[in-house]
Amino acid sequence: MNKILLFNPKSAEGKYRIPNSILSIAASVEGKYEWVIVDGNRDPEPLKTMEAYLNTGEFKYLGFTVMPGPQLKQSIPFAKAIKEKHPHTFMIWGGYFPSTQPKVILDSGYVDFIINGPGDHAFPQLIDALEHNTPFEFIKNIIYKAGTGIVKTAKEDLFEQDPLPPLPYDKLNDIYHIKKYLGKTFLGERTLAYHSSIGCPFTCSFCAVVPIFEARWKAKSAQNVYKDIKYIKDKWGADAIEFHDNNFFVSEKRTVEFAKLIKPEKMSWWGMARIDTMDKFKDESLELISEAGCRIIFFGAESGNNLILEQLDKGGTQTGDQIIRFAERLKKFDIIPEYSFVLGTPAPTPEQVEAQIDFEIDFIKKVKHVNPRTEIVLYTYSPVPTEGSTLFKQVQAAGFKYPQILEDWVSPAWENFDLRKNPLTPWLTPEMIDKIRDFETVLNGVYPTVTDIRLSMLKRKAIQIVAGVRYKANLYKYPYEIKLLQKIWRYRQPEIQGF
């Protein structure tokens, strides 16, 4: 009874991506312990499947990867049901949500341990300790309950990525055919999700990555990234890549080396970057990246207001002027910039909060003016528990609180909070939230996202005509006619549904 059941909770409707996070945990115990993966995105009845495994009496350990938002819908009730029926199993959670909300999770009584950050070393070490009844208190990157208190062990330094064992793609394919993980997207017919690095070297106080990686970044070599992708391309037909790294483009040298390797494969790809980092890239590097198939890059613009960038602890050298200038610069390289903005940050008075929102709306229109192809993704600021940050202290002082009972996180309001659509923050009035959402509706009408491959040219033209009058006249309130068309045509929002 020492087998391991690894669970990837459902994260989206009809969108299948290789579960890289849970697959890396499988790789860490491969050859030492037997494991299986249950994928809530692929299995129509995942709880029933897990129960069937557990009823054999052979599985002692359960590992859940848990992101905030949709994954909680399965994670919380499933973990509770399993623990009630199989109390002698060990329930271990990893991912952003447990790392940032450990107390409410461990107080629930049905989660035994949390992996606090990368689990490639911590998870197998914890299983060894539990299996042989040896101390686990000195294992790094774990959180557990001791009496009425919560114990956080020391954080492990980020380790080099190349020496890690390869992901067991072939064994995953024995459970769920990998071809079904290669979805049709804006990028290609068979899009591969891949992680080439972990962490980010910046400390933005609104980002969930910061409390976990603490401004650290480690990456696989360009050669090893290419080797993995080439293997999946040749074996299962992948023709495009989504790099799910928090920051793929940290190193110009690594990026250029990868671009040279992947260029002959004629694959389209997408990744995330910082504007001030890539603005330092040479023109010849950006040209090569484009020629190598990079079609769109996600950038955290966050705000055109330099004071808000400072409030968000954006770090680096990014400014409002640079955001606009870089969007214009990318035009000549045929790379689409995808800019995200965070609206609704706290301010001393409601008037200042609203003025900040109005400023961002005007600034976004300036970005679209210099480069109409710029994709705009709007988020409403949702607090992240970054200990010691000035912004989080402001948030707490304003009266913001997280749920104190784990089951409350499953409510629709808190799911929308995690998707950064309903902030539940005391400084934002319903009218302010409506202003943000209404502008977003009009903006998406005038500039429908290029990533919505289901929206025909005729539909695009129709919705652009309807929304164009409002956009030019700055009339955003009550855009019911646009919302109706978006609902009928099932308009796709990349910030919620990806590609």
KATA-V603863 format. One record per helix or strand of 3 or more residues. SS is the DSSP state (~ for helix, > for strand). FROM is the first residue (numbers start at 1). TO is the last residue. If there is no record, write none. Layout:
SS/FROM/TO
SS/FROM/TO
This chain:
>/3/8
~/20/29
>/35/39
~/46/54
>/59/65
~/72/85
>/90/94
~/96/100
~/102/106
>/113/115
~/122/132
>/142/146
>/149/152
~/169/175
~/178/181
>/191/194
>/197/199
~/210/213
>/217/219
~/222/236
>/240/243
~/252/265
>/268/273
~/275/278
~/283/291
>/294/302
~/306/311
~/320/333
>/336/343
~/350/370
>/375/380
~/390/397
~/406/410
~/412/418
~/430/446
~/457/473
~/480/488
~/494/497
